[in-house]
């Protein structure tokens, strides 16, 4: 029987994979483009943001309401933004210790 921490680790790994998929697949391109229109440094609901961009959320919905309803993200411009055009996008599930950080360049979407 797997230990409870094994299940948590597996869930976190799967969630990391889903978050990285947001930056890899074409069906999320409109969502990625919309990031720069969102308030910098503020937390946003990922599920609401995906819905606004008509991006699929089925993979995330598989994690259940407890995770989906608390899945948030924030973005800031990199310190060298003028040269790199990079944004740091941070994801977290409110009330948990999980987080994921992705560096993203909207210009290379």
Secondary structure, DSSP 8 states (H G I E B T S, - for coil): ---HHHHHHHHHHHHHHHHHHTTT-GGGHHHHHHGGGS-TT--EEHHHHHHHTT---HHHHTT-HHHHTTEEEEEEE-TTHHHH-EEEEEEEETTSS-EEEEEEEGGG-
